[in-house]
């Protein structure tokens, strides 16, 4: 048979249940209030107001540990005449400081008998700090305090702050209150920590947005400066490009060619041309007109050289030095064919220029002599540490120049070394051997007649020039044979009449 529960035990169980229910409701209400905001001041105020509302604690304060973990600063107070916001307590000093240092609750009772000790507790800021602070904030406190309880506010066992309660009554807490308030203190610590993290995040977002705004301004400024600088560099690049052959220019700016003294020996096909009669023309024409003619000639020849992939070495007055095989090469044979093809096109262009110049009133024709040789040359950067010149030197260059002086006007003369490379594509006429200083044997030369696939057509072309007479005959272009015959007959009559 079950033993009946005594009335006294029943009442005790009932009281315990009611207390637990009340405690649960208090925790629920206070948690709801402190967790509905991320403002640390509102959280602290809500907690202190709850201490008064649910427990009757009229005087309380919350202090937060600083970032250096050296002192606690008053965040919020309740019930004091002086709020004391900003007052501080050193770690380990007084009841609050000791609680913070040991992370354990402290309860002080019957403090009326310990006024001198209590006075020291109320003056938590050290004398050294007072000397350094002109606007010292006094820590709040009751004059006739009888009891004080300080509870550490922990988050994952890390100190967030301290909750301090004072009263003129003796023994304001019982054991049940301590447990409940400890729970609430830690919940408050959790809410404060979340609020601090949120505020830190907002601060960082603000700083980030400000930094991004500044960065956007800097980027805009930088982009403008880069754009301006780029324009300047492009203009400078265009100017510099005029001083280099395109291949050399690209090799320098792409990093393939180091800007330092370095040379190498390699097979090259060297082109050399000179204008016959240019010296005489300088004595007859004004400098401005002469400059215009020379500029036009060299410009057109340069375009053709670039078209065929030649590296323009230099202009020497009216002379032009071009080479194939460096810095880019398609192989010795293709380089030689490209060089001869360039020379053929240059003569065709010069023919048109002569007609243009005659129309301008320049009666004395300008004829070009061209010499080409293929051989091993030294190529690269020559000069000093302060000034470099990308050029070629060697017997190959001298031989090309010597062959050019042996060429007839408006003819292309090759060395046998070049001829052997291009003979399958270009028809040539064997010419005289020439002696060149520095070469022990005579050099066989060949005159270019035209491309193999066009030679039948080119056989219809006669192009001769002697002092006082320039003859250019292309049968394929003559539309009226009789008119052509009449012109030639008139020329012959004129020559015969002069002879007689």
C-alpha positions as CSV (number, residue, x, y, z in Angstrom):
1,X,0.0,0.0,0.0
2,X,1.5,3.4,-1.1
3,X,2.5,5.8,1.7
4,X,0.3,9.0,1.5
5,X,2.2,12.3,0.9
6,X,2.2,14.5,3.8
7,X,0.6,17.8,3.5
8,X,3.8,19.6,4.5
9,X,5.8,17.8,1.8
10,X,3.1,18.5,-0.8
11,X,3.2,22.2,0.0
12,X,7.0,22.2,-0.3
13,X,6.8,20.5,-3.7
14,X,4.1,22.9,-4.8
15,X,6.2,25.9,-3.8
16,X,9.3,24.5,-5.6
17,X,7.2,24.0,-8.7
18,X,5.8,27.4,-8.5
19,X,9.2,28.9,-8.1
20,X,10.6,27.0,-11.0
21,X,7.7,28.1,-13.2
22,X,8.2,31.7,-12.1
23,X,11.9,31.4,-12.7
24,X,11.3,30.0,-16.2
25,X,8.9,32.8,-17.0
26,X,11.4,35.4,-15.7
27,X,14.1,33.9,-17.9
28,X,11.8,33.8,-20.9
29,X,10.6,37.4,-20.5
30,X,14.1,38.9,-19.8
31,X,15.6,36.8,-22.7
32,X,12.9,38.1,-25.0
33,X,13.7,41.7,-24.1
34,X,17.5,41.5,-24.4
35,X,17.5,39.4,-27.6
36,X,15.2,41.6,-29.6
37,X,17.8,44.2,-30.2
38,X,21.5,44.4,-31.3
39,X,22.1,47.7,-29.5
40,X,24.4,47.2,-26.5
41,X,23.0,50.1,-24.6
42,X,19.4,48.9,-25.0
43,X,20.4,45.3,-24.0
44,X,22.1,46.6,-20.9
45,X,19.2,48.9,-20.0
46,X,16.7,46.0,-20.5
47,X,18.7,43.8,-18.1
48,X,19.0,46.4,-15.4
49,X,15.3,47.3,-15.6
50,X,14.4,43.6,-15.3
51,X,16.6,43.4,-12.2
52,X,14.4,46.0,-10.7
53,X,11.1,44.7,-12.0
54,X,11.5,41.0,-11.1
55,X,13.9,41.1,-8.2
56,X,13.5,44.5,-6.7
57,X,17.1,45.6,-7.2
58,X,16.9,49.3,-7.3
59,X,20.6,50.0,-7.9
60,X,22.6,48.1,-10.4
61,X,25.2,48.6,-13.2
62,X,26.8,46.7,-16.1
63,X,30.5,47.1,-16.9
64,X,32.2,45.8,-20.0
65,X,35.8,44.6,-20.3
66,X,38.0,46.7,-22.7
67,X,39.8,45.3,-25.6
68,X,43.1,45.2,-23.8
69,X,41.5,43.2,-20.9
70,X,43.0,45.7,-18.4
71,X,39.9,47.4,-17.1
72,X,36.1,47.5,-17.0
73,X,34.1,50.5,-18.3
74,X,30.6,51.4,-17.1
75,X,28.1,50.7,-19.9
76,X,24.8,51.3,-18.1
77,X,23.5,52.1,-14.6
78,X,20.1,52.0,-12.9
79,X,18.8,53.9,-9.9
80,X,21.8,56.1,-9.2
81,X,21.8,59.9,-9.1
82,X,25.1,60.0,-11.0
83,X,25.0,57.6,-14.0
84,X,28.8,57.3,-14.2
85,X,28.8,56.2,-17.8
86,X,32.5,55.9,-18.8
87,X,33.8,55.4,-15.3
88,X,36.3,52.5,-15.1
89,X,37.5,49.8,-12.7
90,X,40.9,48.2,-13.0
91,X,41.0,44.4,-13.2
92,X,41.7,43.0,-9.7
93,X,40.7,46.3,-7.9
94,X,37.7,46.2,-5.5
95,X,34.8,43.8,-5.6
96,X,34.1,44.4,-9.3
97,X,37.7,44.1,-10.3
98,X,38.3,40.9,-8.3
99,X,35.2,39.3,-9.8
100,X,36.3,40.2,-13.3
101,X,39.8,38.8,-12.6
102,X,38.7,35.5,-11.0
103,X,35.5,35.1,-13.1
104,X,33.6,34.2,-9.9
105,X,30.7,35.8,-8.2
106,X,31.2,37.7,-4.9
107,X,28.6,38.7,-2.3
108,X,29.4,41.3,0.3
109,X,27.0,41.8,3.3
110,X,26.7,44.0,6.5
111,X,28.9,46.6,4.8
112,X,27.7,49.2,7.2
113,X,30.4,48.1,9.5
114,X,33.0,48.4,6.7
115,X,32.5,52.0,5.5
116,X,36.2,52.7,5.1
117,X,36.6,49.6,2.9
118,X,33.5,50.5,1.0
119,X,34.9,53.9,0.3
120,X,37.9,52.4,-1.2
121,X,35.7,50.2,-3.4
122,X,33.7,53.2,-4.6
123,X,37.0,54.9,-5.7
124,X,38.0,52.3,-8.3
125,X,40.1,54.5,-10.5
126,X,43.7,54.6,-9.6
127,X,45.5,57.8,-8.5
128,X,47.8,57.5,-11.6
129,X,44.9,57.5,-13.9
130,X,43.4,60.5,-12.2
131,X,46.5,62.5,-12.9
132,X,46.2,61.7,-16.6
133,X,42.5,62.3,-16.9
134,X,41.2,65.9,-16.8
135,X,37.5,64.8,-17.2
136,X,37.5,62.0,-14.6
137,X,34.2,60.1,-14.3
138,X,33.1,59.0,-10.8
139,X,32.0,55.4,-10.3
140,X,28.3,55.4,-9.1
141,X,27.6,53.9,-5.6
142,X,25.2,54.1,-2.6
143,X,26.4,56.1,0.5
144,X,24.8,53.8,3.0
145,X,25.2,50.5,1.1
146,X,24.7,47.3,3.2
147,X,25.2,44.6,0.6
148,X,26.7,44.2,-2.9
149,X,26.7,41.3,-5.3
150,X,28.9,41.2,-8.4
151,X,28.4,38.5,-11.0
152,X,30.8,37.8,-13.9
153,X,29.2,37.9,-17.4
154,X,30.7,35.1,-19.4
155,X,30.5,34.0,-23.0
156,X,32.2,30.6,-23.7
157,X,34.1,31.2,-20.4
158,X,35.4,34.5,-21.8
159,X,34.8,37.5,-19.7
160,X,32.4,40.0,-21.3
161,X,31.7,42.2,-18.3
162,X,30.3,42.3,-14.7
163,X,26.8,42.8,-13.4
164,X,26.9,44.7,-10.0
165,X,23.9,45.1,-7.7
166,X,23.9,47.2,-4.5
167,X,21.3,47.6,-1.8
168,X,20.7,49.3,1.6
169,X,19.3,45.9,2.7
170,X,21.3,43.1,4.1
171,X,21.6,39.8,2.3
172,X,19.6,40.8,-0.8
173,X,20.2,37.4,-2.6
174,X,19.3,33.9,-1.6
175,X,20.8,30.9,-3.3
176,X,17.9,30.6,-5.8
177,X,18.3,34.2,-6.9
178,X,22.0,33.7,-7.5
179,X,21.5,30.8,-9.8
180,X,18.7,32.6,-11.7
181,X,20.6,35.9,-12.0
182,X,23.7,34.0,-13.0
183,X,21.8,32.4,-15.9
184,X,20.4,35.8,-16.9
185,X,23.8,37.4,-16.6
186,X,25.3,34.9,-19.0
187,X,22.4,35.3,-21.4
188,X,23.0,39.1,-21.3
189,X,26.7,38.4,-22.0
190,X,25.7,36.4,-25.0
191,X,23.4,39.1,-26.3
192,X,26.1,41.8,-25.7
193,X,28.7,39.7,-27.5
194,X,26.4,39.3,-30.5
195,X,25.6,43.0,-30.4
196,X,29.3,43.8,-30.2
197,X,30.1,41.5,-33.1
198,X,27.2,43.1,-35.1
199,X,28.4,46.6,-34.4
200,X,31.9,45.6,-35.3
201,X,30.6,44.1,-38.6
202,X,28.6,47.3,-39.3
203,X,31.7,49.4,-38.5
204,X,33.8,47.3,-40.8
205,X,31.1,47.5,-43.5
206,X,31.1,51.2,-43.1
207,X,34.9,51.4,-43.3
208,X,34.8,49.0,-46.2
209,X,32.2,51.1,-48.0
210,X,34.3,54.3,-47.3
211,X,37.4,52.5,-48.5
212,X,35.6,51.3,-51.6
213,X,34.3,54.8,-52.3
214,X,37.9,56.2,-51.9
215,X,39.2,53.3,-54.1
216,X,36.5,54.1,-56.7
217,X,37.6,57.7,-56.8
218,X,41.3,56.6,-56.9
219,X,40.5,54.2,-59.6
220,X,38.7,56.8,-61.6
221,X,41.7,59.2,-61.1
222,X,44.1,56.4,-61.8
223,X,42.3,55.3,-64.9
224,X,42.3,58.9,-66.2
225,X,46.0,59.2,-65.4
226,X,46.7,55.8,-67.0
227,X,44.7,56.8,-70.1
228,X,46.6,60.1,-70.3
229,X,49.9,58.3,-69.7
230,X,49.0,55.7,-72.3
231,X,48.2,58.3,-74.9
232,X,51.6,59.9,-74.1
233,X,53.3,56.6,-74.4
234,X,51.5,55.7,-77.6
235,X,52.6,59.1,-79.1
236,X,56.1,58.5,-77.9
237,X,56.0,55.0,-79.2
238,X,54.9,56.3,-82.7
239,X,57.8,58.7,-82.6
240,X,60.3,56.1,-81.6
241,X,59.0,53.7,-84.2
242,X,60.2,56.1,-86.9
243,X,63.8,55.6,-85.7
244,X,63.7,51.8,-86.0
245,X,62.8,49.2,-88.5
246,X,59.4,47.6,-87.6
247,X,61.0,44.2,-86.8
248,X,63.6,45.8,-84.5
249,X,61.0,48.0,-82.9
250,X,58.7,45.1,-82.1
251,X,61.6,42.9,-80.8
252,X,62.7,45.7,-78.4
253,X,59.2,46.4,-77.0
254,X,58.2,42.7,-76.8
255,X,61.4,42.0,-74.8
256,X,62.8,39.6,-77.4
257,X,65.8,41.9,-78.0
258,X,67.7,43.2,-74.9
259,X,68.8,46.8,-75.0
260,X,72.5,46.1,-74.5
261,X,75.6,45.5,-76.5
262,X,75.3,42.1,-78.1
263,X,76.0,40.8,-81.6
264,X,75.9,37.5,-83.5
265,X,77.1,36.2,-86.8
266,X,74.4,34.8,-89.2
267,X,73.7,34.5,-92.9
268,X,71.9,37.5,-94.3
269,X,70.8,38.9,-97.7
270,X,72.0,42.5,-97.9
271,X,70.4,45.1,-100.2
272,X,72.2,48.3,-101.2
273,X,70.8,51.0,-103.5
274,X,71.9,54.4,-104.6
275,X,70.5,57.1,-106.9
276,X,72.4,58.0,-110.0
277,X,72.5,61.7,-110.7
278,X,71.4,62.8,-107.2
279,X,74.6,64.8,-106.5
280,X,74.1,66.8,-109.7
281,X,70.4,67.3,-108.8
282,X,71.4,68.9,-105.4
283,X,73.2,71.6,-107.3
284,X,70.2,72.4,-109.5
285,X,67.3,72.4,-107.0
286,X,66.4,74.4,-104.0
287,X,66.9,72.5,-100.7
288,X,63.1,72.4,-100.0
289,X,62.4,70.8,-103.3
290,X,65.3,68.4,-103.0
291,X,64.1,67.4,-99.5
292,X,60.6,66.8,-100.8
293,X,61.9,64.5,-103.6
294,X,64.2,62.6,-101.3
295,X,61.5,62.2,-98.6
296,X,59.0,60.9,-101.2
297,X,61.5,58.4,-102.6
298,X,62.7,57.0,-99.3
299,X,59.1,56.8,-98.0
300,X,57.9,54.7,-100.9
301,X,61.0,52.5,-100.8
302,X,60.6,52.0,-97.1
303,X,57.0,50.9,-97.5
304,X,58.1,48.3,-100.1
305,X,60.9,47.1,-97.8
306,X,58.5,46.7,-94.9
307,X,56.0,44.9,-97.1
308,X,58.6,42.2,-98.1
309,X,59.8,41.9,-94.5
310,X,63.1,43.7,-94.9
311,X,64.9,45.2,-91.9
312,X,65.8,48.8,-92.8
313,X,69.3,49.4,-91.5
314,X,69.8,53.1,-92.4
315,X,69.5,55.9,-94.9
316,X,72.8,57.3,-96.1
317,X,71.7,60.4,-98.0
318,X,70.0,59.0,-101.1
319,X,71.4,55.5,-100.4
320,X,69.4,52.7,-98.7
321,X,70.7,49.7,-96.7
322,X,68.2,46.9,-96.1
323,X,68.9,43.3,-94.9
324,X,66.9,40.1,-94.7
325,X,67.3,37.3,-92.1
326,X,67.3,39.2,-88.8
327,X,65.6,39.6,-86.4
328,X,63.2,37.4,-88.2
329,X,64.1,34.8,-90.9
330,X,62.1,32.5,-93.2
331,X,65.2,30.7,-94.2
332,X,68.1,31.7,-96.5
333,X,66.4,30.9,-99.7
334,X,63.1,32.7,-98.9
335,X,64.9,35.6,-97.5
336,X,66.9,36.0,-100.7
337,X,63.8,35.7,-102.9
338,X,62.0,38.3,-100.8
339,X,65.0,40.7,-101.1
340,X,65.1,40.4,-104.9
341,X,61.3,40.7,-105.1
342,X,61.5,43.9,-103.1
343,X,64.2,45.3,-105.4
344,X,62.0,44.5,-108.5
345,X,59.1,46.3,-107.0
346,X,61.3,49.3,-106.0
347,X,62.4,49.8,-109.6
348,X,58.8,49.6,-110.8
349,X,57.8,52.3,-108.2
350,X,60.8,54.4,-109.1
351,X,59.6,54.4,-112.8
352,X,56.3,55.9,-111.7
353,X,58.0,58.4,-109.5
354,X,60.2,59.6,-112.4
355,X,57.0,60.3,-114.4
356,X,55.6,62.2,-111.4
357,X,58.7,64.2,-111.0
358,X,58.8,65.1,-114.7
359,X,55.3,66.4,-114.4
360,X,56.6,68.6,-111.6
361,X,59.2,70.1,-113.9
362,X,62.2,68.0,-112.9
363,X,63.6,67.0,-116.3
364,X,66.8,65.2,-115.1
365,X,65.7,61.6,-114.3
366,X,66.7,59.8,-111.2
367,X,67.9,56.3,-111.8
368,X,68.7,53.7,-109.1
369,X,71.5,51.1,-109.0
370,X,70.9,48.1,-106.8
371,X,73.3,45.5,-105.5
372,X,72.4,42.4,-103.5
373,X,74.6,39.8,-101.8
374,X,74.0,36.9,-99.5
375,X,76.6,36.0,-96.9
376,X,77.5,35.7,-93.2
377,X,77.5,39.1,-91.4
378,X,77.7,40.3,-87.9
379,X,74.4,41.8,-86.7
380,X,73.2,43.3,-83.4
381,X,73.6,46.3,-81.1
382,X,76.8,48.2,-81.6
383,X,77.8,51.4,-79.8
384,X,78.4,52.5,-76.3
385,X,76.6,51.9,-73.0
386,X,74.7,55.1,-73.5
387,X,73.8,54.9,-77.2
388,X,73.2,51.9,-79.3
389,X,72.7,51.3,-83.1
390,X,71.2,48.1,-84.4
391,X,73.1,47.4,-87.6
392,X,75.2,45.0,-89.6
393,X,78.9,44.9,-90.4
394,X,81.3,42.7,-92.3
395,X,82.5,41.8,-95.8
396,X,79.0,41.0,-96.8
397,X,77.9,44.6,-96.5
398,X,81.0,45.9,-98.3
399,X,80.4,43.4,-101.1
400,X,76.8,44.5,-101.5
401,X,77.9,48.1,-101.7
402,X,80.6,47.2,-104.3
403,X,78.1,45.3,-106.5
404,X,75.7,48.2,-106.4
405,X,78.4,50.6,-107.8
406,X,78.9,48.0,-110.7
407,X,75.2,47.8,-111.5
408,X,73.8,49.7,-114.5
409,X,71.1,52.4,-113.9
410,X,67.7,50.9,-113.0
411,X,69.2,47.4,-112.8
412,X,69.6,44.8,-110.1
413,X,73.0,43.1,-109.8
414,X,73.4,40.0,-107.6
415,X,76.4,38.1,-106.3
416,X,76.6,34.5,-107.3
417,X,75.8,33.5,-103.6
418,X,72.4,35.2,-104.0
419,X,71.8,34.0,-107.6
420,X,72.2,30.3,-106.5
421,X,69.4,30.8,-104.0
422,X,66.9,32.6,-106.3
423,X,67.6,31.1,-109.7
424,X,64.6,28.7,-109.6
425,X,62.2,31.7,-109.3
426,X,64.1,34.6,-111.0
427,X,65.7,34.7,-114.4
428,X,69.1,36.3,-114.4
429,X,71.8,37.2,-117.0
430,X,75.4,36.4,-116.2
431,X,77.5,39.5,-116.1
432,X,81.1,40.4,-115.5
433,X,83.3,39.4,-112.5
434,X,84.3,42.2,-110.2
435,X,87.2,42.5,-107.8
436,X,86.5,43.6,-104.2
437,X,88.9,44.7,-101.6
438,X,89.3,42.2,-98.9
439,X,88.2,39.3,-101.1
440,X,91.0,37.4,-102.8
441,X,89.0,36.0,-105.7
442,X,86.8,37.8,-108.4
443,X,83.1,37.8,-107.6
444,X,80.7,36.6,-110.3
445,X,77.7,38.8,-110.8
446,X,74.2,38.3,-112.3
447,X,71.7,40.9,-113.6
448,X,68.0,40.3,-112.7
449,X,65.7,40.0,-115.8
450,X,62.5,39.1,-114.1
451,X,60.4,36.3,-112.6
452,X,60.5,32.9,-114.3
453,X,56.7,32.9,-114.9
454,X,56.8,36.4,-116.4
455,X,59.9,36.2,-118.5
456,X,58.0,35.8,-121.8
457,X,56.1,38.9,-121.0
458,X,59.2,40.7,-119.8
459,X,60.9,39.9,-123.1
460,X,58.6,42.5,-124.6
461,X,60.1,45.2,-122.4
462,X,63.0,47.3,-123.4
463,X,64.4,49.7,-120.8
464,X,67.7,51.5,-121.5
465,X,69.2,54.7,-120.3
466,X,72.3,56.7,-121.3
467,X,73.2,60.3,-120.7
468,X,70.7,62.3,-122.8
469,X,68.5,59.4,-123.6
470,X,66.1,57.3,-121.6
471,X,64.1,54.5,-123.4
472,X,61.3,52.6,-121.8
473,X,59.3,50.3,-124.2
474,X,56.6,47.8,-123.0
475,X,55.0,46.2,-126.1
476,X,52.3,44.6,-124.0
477,X,50.9,48.0,-123.0
478,X,51.0,49.7,-126.5
479,X,47.5,50.0,-127.9
480,X,48.5,51.9,-131.1
481,X,51.5,50.3,-132.8
482,X,51.6,52.9,-135.6
483,X,51.7,55.8,-133.2
484,X,54.6,54.1,-131.4
485,X,56.5,53.6,-134.7
486,X,56.0,57.2,-135.7
487,X,57.4,58.4,-132.3
488,X,60.5,56.2,-132.7
489,X,61.0,57.3,-136.3
490,X,60.8,61.0,-135.2
491,X,63.4,60.3,-132.6
492,X,65.7,58.6,-135.1
493,X,65.3,61.5,-137.6
494,X,66.2,63.9,-134.8
495,X,69.3,62.0,-134.0
496,X,70.4,61.6,-137.7
497,X,69.9,65.3,-138.3
498,X,72.0,66.2,-135.3
499,X,74.8,63.8,-136.5
500,X,74.8,65.3,-140.0
